[in-house]
Amino acid sequence: MYEPIRTRSVHSMADTAAYPHRSREEELDIQLAGHLSALLAVTDELALDTAADRIAAQVARLRGAPPARHTALSGADPVALHRRAHMLAGRALVVAASRADTAVAILAAERMDAHAAALGGAELAAA
């Protein structure tokens, strides 16, 4: 009575083997490396060389290659840069804690403390 369907239905599930999938750990590594790279750019802008080198080492460990370094100064307000760095270090700390990366968590907490001290602590509470 009816002719059988000869093509695949558009409503069938896609072939899952055709798409690359990452594990939760890989996704967290990518996210953490991104937060640390952004923190590295701000840290380079603030000319905090020792801290920048420590951050760059962690980015290289997560990505498997050394990160691009910030070379041009933007002339941004140092207070705004410290606020941004404090926020980025906080994000890195949250992701590091969720993936149980103690080295990055300690580094991020140290950076948060350093930027809070640079801002005088009270400014962060108001922001």
Secondary structure, DSSP 8 states (H G I E B T S, - for coil): ------S--TTS---GGGS----HHHHHHHHHHHHHHHHHHHHHHTT-HHHHHHHHHHHHHHHSS------S-----HHHHHHHHHHHHHHHHHHHHHTT-HHHHHHHHHHHHHHHHHHTTHHHHH-
